[in-house]
């Protein structure tokens, strides 16, 4: 009898099999080591590691430790050549780990990878903790002479029927829920449960009951309606709104990690009736499985169980308002981790549905791990820059040690947690501090790439809409990268740090992929700086006064007073011995402002210096919510709003950044053509009310849609709602009265008047001051 027939006949119903407690080898993985970082890779006997060190401008070092903490370089076939230099990289995590093993960091033996070894292949003859160290000097880092990332590819020695991620902490228990079964288990307050999709695209229904309630004969369980209402959304996730609640609105579980981001809280676990009415009587179902395993805890049987359907990909279709579903987004090893806020009895299933796409048409196992409360799991969500890219979990910014003392309100920006708002100031207070005084904001999720080499200018001239040949050293320019259709791939600021050295600060990793595709046969290197060069935005009319107090520059680079709009220089804190940083007169607020880029190790000192110097000017920290208000008032474009894959640069309102006098660049022909007969333009809308339309709301002239809202907010300066909108050219004349549809566009409308953008300071006089 095949396994699917067994599902349908209801004979494959074993309880979840017990796991033996050993960590199963996981499949080939990729670890990234950014400049000045060290990453630990745990390897087992027989594992093979390929260390790719494509850029050899700086050093690469290896250290290894056995289970007893002793030197284990020999087990990897390499020989120690020196000792660890803790000042050559951001060594805090490694030093702490070595100390926890009873060792001394400075006495640790390391093997240095020579320049000739761009690809180093190692094979472990015994279990070891391998530390890969990407060494770089801080001064080189901020000045644009930087190393690229190192990649460590690990091929595990043996295949396994369980595809599991590394444990998140100290395990108290773990077990596998076999396909088409369910298993109940206890979860104590403070413990963390991790529900893992073993093979990918496998739905796992989850329910939890308060133990004290069951002991008293009362079923106090997760209420999905209350949860959706309390969190203000359909999918709880790590961050400010991250919990599952019972019917009394009391939190039961706190979501701390999620590598998928798409789950279902609309529907029931699958039921016998659901299969019967589609022609599959007798099919095993999750509701019966839940009732079966919960009977031991005195829980009454139900024909249909409400549940949180982890990894179930569902949505409500806007056309007919019906629930839709499709194959799951989860991949092998994806998981959700939740911390118990009370003593609970939980149940997890491995869904048996083989007649719908929800399990990829092939039901598989689910694995459950329970972690002891003395090893708390950090909050994180998964980030993939592209569908086939390796997953990374959101990290704390280098400034988190300081910002976390001021706020608990964080949001994930790409792969980094950044403050959304600071309660002691408030979003409105942060806004006015930027308009009237000075603010500091963590902008570390910005992507940074160094483009170096003899053909660097040639590559950038071809890729970007600005004339890079005219860009002088120590100058920057706002520029675009477009595809062949003229649509914006990415925008950002390009700085020239030397004749053949450029730094591109942009929004997404797509920039690097695009540049790499154009760099074939060119003598150029593209270095991804990513987390190794965190940055702050110091913005507001008093920002220059603040920077005067902390920025020391040498005579060979521009001084603070020399920096015009989009100028850049290299400075140090206070004096020639201070921490180095790159300083650019740029920002995303439309106000006078500066951006400061520094090494991770110096981030706390840079933050402290800025905050201390800013006290006399009334400095305030600013979060992402206030920035969104300010950037809309300033008419500054954002990805996914003003520009998107189906919108060309001119329709996105970015024509000012396109130099048609250049001989050629990617997208030039399409933009030339579109410039002759534009169909849509970006304009502003001023409303005589405070109703803020949603992104994507239609703009109407009478009954006909003539545009779409790209971004909207309430302007504290103008004391009304404002919006940027992409409009048909026929209705885009300043002063034209149009309507924006709310409540499906027809039940409620607000009237707006077309205007130019920016809404505030149209001549950019504040930024140029």
Secondary structure, 3 states (H helix, E strand, C coil): CCHHHHHHHCCCCCCCCECCCCCCCCCCEEEEECCCCEEEEEECCCCEEEEECCCCCCCEEEEEECCCCCECHHHHCCCCCEECCHHHCCCHHHHHHHHHCCCCHHHCEEEEECCCCCEEEEECCCCEEEEEEECCCHHHHHHCCCCCCEEEEEECCCCCCCCCCCCCCCEEEEEEECCCCEEEEEECCCCEEEEEECCECCCEEEEEEEHHHHHCCCCCEECHHHHHHHHCCCCCCCCCCCEEEECCCCEEEEEEEECCCCCECCCECCCHHHHHCCCCCCCCCHHHHHHHHHHHHCCCCCCCCECEEECCEEEECCCCCCEEEECCCCECCCEEEEEECCCEEEEEECCCCCCCHHHCCCCCCEEEEEECCCCCCCCEEEECCCCCCCCEECEECCCHHHHCCCCCCEEEECCEEEECCCCCCHHHHHHHHHHHCCEEEECCCCEEEEEECCCHHHHHHHHECCCHHHCCCCEEEEEEEECCCCEEEEEEEEEEEECCEEEEEECCCHHHHHHHHHCCCCCCEEEECHHHCCEEEEECCCHHHHHHHHEECCCCCCCHHHCCCCEEEEEEECCCCCCEEEEECCCCCCCCEEEEEECHHHHHHHHHHHHHHHHHHCCEECCHHHHHHHHHHCCCCCECCCECCCCECCCCCCHHHCCCCCCCCCCHHHHHHHHHCCCEEEEEEEECCCCCCCCCCEEEECCEEEEEEEEEEEECCCCEEEEEEEEEHHHCCCCCEEEEEECCCCCEEEEEEEECCCCCCCCCHHHHC
